[in-house]
Amino acid sequence: MRAELRRKAVAICTDKIAKKGAGVGLSFYAFFANRNDTPELLMEAARWWIETHRLDHFEKAVKIRAMIEAGD
């Protein structure tokens, strides 16, 4: 996952956790606006989430943030 997407995903996870608590779940769609204006980045996130890590549709934001920060 490219650095730009990593930074954005960590920031979004951190924001969601701050607003809704450590139990908040999210999907990779949370990293994007409702419009598909960056399809390459969306597919990169989907590959990381689905193909590489075989994650469920919704995962805990703290788990995703930890994975990204660890370089997974």
ZIJOWO-V329771 format. One record per run of one state. SS is the DSSP state (h for helix, s for strand, l for the rest). FROM is the first residue (numbers start at 1). TO is the last residue. If there is no record, write none. Layout:
ss=SS from=FROM to=TO
ss=SS from=FROM to=TO
This chain:
ss=l from=1 to=2
ss=h from=3 to=20
ss=l from=21 to=24
ss=s from=25 to=26
ss=l from=27 to=27
ss=h from=28 to=31
ss=l from=32 to=38
ss=h from=39 to=52
ss=l from=53 to=58
ss=s from=59 to=60
ss=h from=61 to=69
ss=l from=70 to=72
